[in-house]
Amino acid sequence: MNSRILPTKRVEKVWGRSPLPPPFALPGDAERIGEIWFEPSDAMPDVLVKYLFTSEKLSVQVHPSGAASPTGRGKEECWLILAAEPGARLAMGFTQSLDAEAMRAAALDGSIEDLLEWRTVEPGDFFYIPAGTVHAIGQGLTLLEVQQNTDITYRLYDYDRPRELHLDAAIAVASGKPYPAGLHRKVAPDAEAVLVDGPHFRLFQLHGEPSADMLGRLQGPMQVLPLSGDVAVSDARIAPGSSAMASNIDEVEFGTAARTLIACSAGQS
């Protein structure tokens, strides 16, 4: 295997899927895989990229900011929807403002699910999820997630599954407000776009070779994630569903119709 290709970790989840869709399926794989992680490179240790596959709803949950995290590193993330069954939904924020006492009561009696703002989604929907946003992912979805490399999740409600809840910690960091509309956008598969240019990580979508303007943004180490088409890093082809690290953009070759995501640490420009 090319040394630049990132190893993957397959994570079994109660809400995962079996079998996985192409190109992720493995012969004889009977586990319900919910996540495939790409092991972060030493060149970009603060960014984690995952594919998620859902056959059931995930818990209603929230992540802390760095200031509120016991490790000092928070978890902000973003999602790009790659496939969605008809009617598949996500929830971000509440339909109206909720104080801490009301949020706790709703978590305890299960009505919190009905107070969330659920959105029907389709491929190309993109969401940025700030720390403190109460959220949930519904069934029937394949999505790509880019996040700060930490695994701190506080569950508020889990549909009576026998997993731990974290009400005190969750309510201490949760925003009871609606989700800002400006953090959701539609991304066409053939669009070149700056998806995230924030303080924690940066994310770009390319279609074919980058434009001159985009080329100026793509500096330093980067994680290359082909979604379709032909992409190579240091002359080694990287198939969709795989990922590789490049030291700089000069090491990457893009096919004319390749759809590629590029993830970078914050501050690279």
C-alpha positions as CSV (number, residue, x, y, z in Angstrom):
1,M,0.0,0.0,0.0
2,N,1.2,3.5,-0.8
3,S,2.5,5.0,2.5
4,R,0.5,8.2,1.9
5,I,-2.8,6.3,2.0
6,L,-4.4,6.7,5.4
7,P,-5.3,3.6,7.3
8,T,-9.0,3.2,8.1
9,K,-10.8,2.1,11.2
10,R,-14.3,0.5,10.9
11,V,-16.5,1.2,14.0
12,E,-19.5,-0.9,14.8
13,K,-22.6,1.0,16.0
14,V,-26.0,-0.1,17.0
15,W,-27.4,2.4,14.4
16,G,-25.0,1.3,11.7
17,R,-25.6,-0.5,8.4
18,S,-24.9,-4.0,7.0
19,P,-24.0,-4.5,4.3
20,L,-22.4,-1.1,3.6
21,P,-22.9,0.5,0.2
22,P,-20.1,0.4,-2.5
23,P,-17.2,1.0,-2.4
24,F,-17.1,0.3,1.4
25,A,-18.6,-3.2,1.5
26,L,-16.3,-6.1,2.4
27,P,-17.0,-9.8,1.6
28,G,-18.7,-11.6,4.5
29,D,-18.9,-8.4,6.6
30,A,-21.9,-9.0,8.9
31,E,-21.2,-6.2,11.5
32,R,-23.3,-3.1,11.6
33,I,-20.7,-0.5,10.7
34,G,-21.7,3.0,11.6
35,E,-18.4,4.8,10.9
36,I,-15.3,4.5,8.9
37,W,-12.5,6.7,10.2
38,F,-9.3,7.8,8.5
39,E,-6.5,7.7,11.0
40,P,-5.2,11.2,11.3
41,S,-1.7,11.9,9.9
42,D,1.1,13.4,12.1
43,A,1.0,16.3,9.6
44,M,-2.6,17.0,10.5
45,P,-3.3,15.5,13.9
46,D,-6.1,18.0,14.8
47,V,-8.5,17.0,12.0
48,L,-10.5,13.7,11.8
49,V,-12.5,12.7,8.7
50,K,-15.2,9.9,8.8
51,Y,-17.9,8.4,6.7
52,L,-21.1,7.7,8.5
53,F,-23.8,5.1,7.6
54,T,-27.1,5.0,9.4
55,S,-30.0,2.5,9.5
56,E,-31.5,3.9,12.7
57,K,-31.5,7.3,14.4
58,L,-28.4,8.4,16.4
59,S,-28.8,9.8,19.9
60,V,-29.8,13.4,20.5
61,Q,-26.4,14.8,21.5
62,V,-24.1,17.8,21.8
63,H,-20.4,18.5,21.8
64,P,-18.5,21.0,24.0
65,S,-16.3,23.9,22.8
66,G,-12.6,23.9,23.7
67,A,-13.3,26.2,26.6
68,A,-15.9,23.8,28.1
69,S,-14.1,20.6,27.3
70,P,-12.3,18.6,30.0
71,T,-9.5,18.0,27.5
72,G,-9.2,21.6,26.3
73,R,-10.1,20.6,22.8
74,G,-13.7,20.9,21.7
75,K,-15.6,19.3,18.8
76,E,-16.9,21.4,15.9
77,E,-17.9,19.4,12.8
78,C,-19.5,19.5,9.4
79,W,-21.5,17.1,7.3
80,L,-21.8,16.6,3.6
81,I,-24.7,14.4,2.6
82,L,-23.6,11.9,0.0
83,A,-26.7,9.6,-0.2
84,A,-30.2,9.8,1.4
85,E,-33.2,7.5,1.3
86,P,-36.5,9.3,0.6
87,G,-37.5,11.3,3.6
88,A,-34.2,10.9,5.5
89,R,-33.7,13.7,8.0
90,L,-31.3,15.5,10.3
91,A,-32.0,17.7,13.3
92,M,-30.0,20.8,14.3
93,G,-31.0,23.2,17.1
94,F,-34.6,23.8,18.3
95,T,-37.7,25.1,16.7
96,Q,-37.8,27.8,19.3
97,S,-35.5,28.9,22.2
98,L,-35.4,26.5,25.2
99,D,-33.9,27.2,28.6
100,A,-31.8,24.7,30.6
101,E,-34.7,23.5,32.8
102,A,-37.0,22.9,29.9
103,M,-34.3,21.1,28.0
104,R,-33.6,18.8,30.9
105,A,-37.3,18.0,31.3
106,A,-37.7,17.3,27.6
107,A,-34.6,15.0,27.7
108,L,-36.0,13.1,30.6
109,D,-39.5,12.5,29.1
110,G,-38.3,12.0,25.5
111,S,-40.1,15.0,24.1
112,I,-36.8,16.6,23.2
113,E,-36.9,14.8,19.9
114,D,-40.1,16.7,18.9
115,L,-38.6,20.1,19.9
116,L,-35.7,19.7,17.6
117,E,-35.8,21.3,14.1
118,W,-35.8,18.3,11.7
119,R,-34.9,18.8,8.1
120,T,-35.4,16.5,5.2
121,V,-32.1,16.2,3.3
122,E,-30.7,15.1,0.0
123,P,-27.3,14.6,-1.5
124,G,-25.4,17.9,-1.6
125,D,-26.8,19.3,1.6
126,F,-23.9,20.7,3.7
127,F,-24.1,21.7,7.4
128,Y,-21.6,23.3,9.7
129,I,-22.3,22.3,13.3
130,P,-20.8,24.6,16.0
131,A,-19.9,23.2,19.4
132,G,-23.0,23.5,21.7
133,T,-25.5,22.7,18.9
134,V,-27.9,20.0,20.0
135,H,-28.3,17.7,17.0
136,A,-29.3,14.2,15.8
137,I,-28.8,12.2,12.6
138,G,-31.7,10.2,11.2
139,Q,-31.8,6.8,9.4
140,G,-31.1,6.1,5.8
141,L,-28.1,8.4,5.3
142,T,-24.5,8.2,4.1
143,L,-22.5,11.3,4.9
144,L,-19.0,12.5,5.2
145,E,-18.0,14.3,8.4
146,V,-15.0,16.5,9.1
147,Q,-14.4,17.4,12.7
148,Q,-11.9,18.5,15.3
149,N,-10.0,15.3,16.3
150,T,-11.7,14.6,19.6
151,D,-14.4,12.2,20.6
152,I,-16.3,14.0,23.4
153,T,-20.0,13.5,22.9
154,Y,-22.7,14.1,25.5
155,R,-26.0,12.3,25.0
156,L,-29.3,13.9,26.0
157,Y,-31.6,11.2,24.7
158,D,-31.1,7.8,23.2
159,Y,-34.5,6.2,22.4
160,D,-34.3,3.9,25.4
161,R,-31.1,2.2,24.3
162,P,-29.0,0.9,27.1
163,R,-26.3,3.5,26.7
164,E,-25.1,6.1,29.2
165,L,-26.6,9.6,29.1
166,H,-24.8,12.7,30.2
167,L,-27.5,15.2,31.1
168,D,-25.6,17.5,33.4
169,A,-22.6,17.8,31.1
170,A,-24.8,18.2,28.0
171,I,-27.0,20.9,29.4
172,A,-24.0,22.8,30.7
173,V,-22.7,23.2,27.2
174,A,-25.8,23.1,25.0
175,S,-27.4,26.0,23.2
176,G,-31.1,26.1,23.4
177,K,-31.4,28.2,20.3
178,P,-32.5,27.5,16.7
179,Y,-29.8,26.5,14.2
180,P,-28.5,29.5,12.2
181,A,-29.8,29.3,8.6
182,G,-26.5,30.5,7.2
183,L,-24.7,27.4,8.3
184,H,-26.6,25.2,5.8
185,R,-26.0,25.3,2.1
186,K,-26.5,23.3,-1.1
187,V,-23.3,22.0,-2.9
188,A,-23.6,20.8,-6.4
189,P,-21.3,17.9,-7.2
190,D,-19.6,19.8,-10.0
191,A,-19.0,23.0,-8.0
192,E,-15.7,24.3,-6.8
193,A,-16.4,25.6,-3.3
194,V,-14.9,26.8,0.0
195,L,-17.0,24.8,2.4
196,V,-15.3,25.7,5.7
197,D,-12.7,28.4,6.4
198,G,-12.7,28.4,10.1
199,P,-10.6,28.5,13.2
200,H,-10.5,24.7,13.6
201,F,-10.2,23.2,10.1
202,R,-10.7,24.1,6.5
203,L,-12.6,22.1,3.8
204,F,-12.8,22.6,0.1
205,Q,-14.6,20.8,-2.8
206,L,-13.0,20.6,-6.2
207,H,-14.3,19.5,-9.6
208,G,-11.3,18.7,-11.8
209,E,-8.2,20.9,-11.4
210,P,-8.5,23.7,-8.9
211,S,-8.9,27.3,-10.3
212,A,-6.2,29.9,-9.8
213,D,-8.1,31.4,-6.9
214,M,-8.5,28.0,-5.2
215,L,-4.9,27.0,-5.9
216,G,-3.8,30.0,-3.8
217,R,-5.8,28.6,-0.8
218,L,-4.5,25.1,-1.0
219,Q,-1.1,25.4,0.7
220,G,0.7,23.0,3.1
221,P,-0.3,19.5,4.2
222,M,-3.7,18.3,3.1
223,Q,-6.0,15.3,3.3
224,V,-7.3,14.3,-0.2
225,L,-10.7,12.6,-0.3
226,P,-11.9,11.6,-3.8
227,L,-15.6,11.2,-4.1
228,S,-15.6,10.3,-7.8
229,G,-13.3,10.2,-10.7
230,D,-9.5,9.8,-11.0
231,V,-7.3,11.3,-8.4
232,A,-3.6,10.5,-7.6
233,V,-1.2,11.5,-4.9
234,S,2.5,11.2,-5.8
235,D,1.5,9.1,-8.8
236,A,-0.5,6.6,-6.8
237,R,-4.2,6.5,-7.7
238,I,-6.5,7.1,-4.7
239,A,-9.9,5.4,-5.2
240,P,-13.2,6.9,-4.0
241,G,-13.7,5.7,-0.4
242,S,-10.0,6.0,0.3
243,S,-8.0,9.0,1.5
244,A,-4.3,10.1,1.3
245,M,-2.1,12.8,2.7
246,A,-0.2,15.2,0.4
247,S,2.5,17.5,1.6
248,N,1.3,20.1,-0.9
249,I,-1.0,20.6,-3.8
250,D,1.8,19.9,-6.3
251,E,1.7,16.2,-5.3
252,V,-2.0,15.9,-6.3
253,E,-3.3,15.1,-9.8
254,F,-7.0,15.5,-10.6
255,G,-8.9,14.0,-13.4
256,T,-11.0,16.4,-15.5
257,A,-14.3,15.2,-13.9
258,A,-13.0,14.2,-10.5
259,R,-15.0,15.4,-7.5
260,T,-12.6,15.8,-4.6
261,L,-12.7,17.1,-1.0
262,I,-9.5,18.6,0.5
263,A,-9.3,19.0,4.3
264,C,-6.6,21.2,5.9
265,S,-5.7,22.3,9.4
266,A,-6.7,25.8,10.4
267,G,-4.2,28.5,9.6
268,Q,-2.9,27.0,6.4
269,S,-3.1,29.6,3.6
